[in-house]
Amino acid sequence: MKQETSVRQALSRGALASSAAVTLVLIAFSGGYGPHRDELYFIIAGQHPAWGYPDQPSFTPMIAALMDLIAPDSLMAQRFPAAIAAGLTVLLVALTARELGGTRRAQTLAAIGTALSGMVLIPGHMLHTTTFDITFTAAVVWLLVKVIRGADPRLLLAAGAVLGVALHNKYLIGGVVLSLLLAIALTGPRTLLRSPWLYAGGAIALLIWLPNLLWQFENGWPQLEMAKHLSEGNSERGGSLLFLAMQALVIGPLLIPLWLAGLIRLLRTPELRFLGAAYLLLTAALLAAGGSALYLFGAYPALLAAGALSVDTWLSNGTGKLRPTLAVTAATLSAIFIAPLALPLVPESYLDRIPVVQMNGLTAEQFGWPELTNTVTTVYHRLPSTQRKNTVIIAENFGQAAALQRYGRTQGLPSVHSGYRGYAAWERPPAAARNAILVQPAKYPDAPAWAKKACTNLRQVAEIRNNLNIKNREHGGTIWLCEDTTKSWDELWPEISHLN
């Protein structure tokens, strides 16, 4: 039978429809709630073009800044690329199912399972590095599977190009690729490791990635320290048990049989065993390093694709309507469970009764920015006019700083600064500014240590609250007034700057 080559021929209509539906749904709900702290930060970071930042590479900030330039302050525009990436992930998983030998029904099952997973819907709702990382990883896996299954090995050049671009977005894909290569070395097919196209692809990836590597080198490899802080933070939030529990939650509890079936199928198939082994290796590495539960998202496309083949076989071996009914019921219940967690479906007034925020912490960080800005604005305009002209705002974290810059444009606020991550390298307060409004989050409500030593007068002047009483990083924080600093900002900046 002649091999189908085009995407339209290769994929079932159900797979194409699932991809389109995910994209359209995400676009339709993209304006709900408010911007996440990271989205606000990415816009500001992208307005300071660089080959890297202390906490991530430059791909997502550049996309964020571009979308804000096209449509300023539009959440729908900001999140449009994320919706496209989510739809592409669904397509790529379905394509992978086809390469694994899946029927059109298996392709559709793979697409539907992926479309209804938290892996796609949660990061697909916002512009985030994870959103693109999953898509890039799914593309690399698809190309690798094609080559393993007999396609032109020169496709490894394309895989290398995808990897190189992806490393400008998030370094995590490097860990996924290393786990794949190690798994191939352990389980086969080892002939791939002798292919010159594999090393040519690696060279292309390195060449594309090189500008970011040079930036890291020139700036003292801040990502290494950043990784340490992230690992410590994840360990404090529950460690290994939470990591494993979150896999069931964020992918979707009702999808556990799907990806577990895929894992078993891959481990039992000699030429594809490396895909299952890579998942286990990456899981072990992330557990040992204290990685976030979200870091394993990139390992699921292969499992979901293979699992669809197993479900397809299970459906074919049954008689009557029981098994199809069970499959449809599972898909429906999965959608009912994951959609309110991923999308802004729950009215804001019900968020204190329905545990969306507790189950998806990303939701909590989309609230309170206008209220924070109004509180800071009130504090600032209460100052005598002679004092206001010598006052700046110093935020403890990038979410606060970026929000104050966005929402404070029309409220007459002074310049906003922060020593947190990327902000530390940007504009410092002017030398003439001897007073500062300090914004502290709920975790660190006390005045910073540097202020206690450098401010002649230091007092708390307000608290930070959001209208919905949602407990996030800012709700319960404090605002302080620092008057008549005894040191210059250049002297204080090393103390103010921090990564954690």
Beta strands, then each sheet from edge to edge (+ up, - down):
strand 1: 391-395
strand 2: 416-418
strand 3: 435-440
strand 4: 455-463
strand 5: 478-485
sheet 1: 2+ 1+ 3+ 5- 4+
end
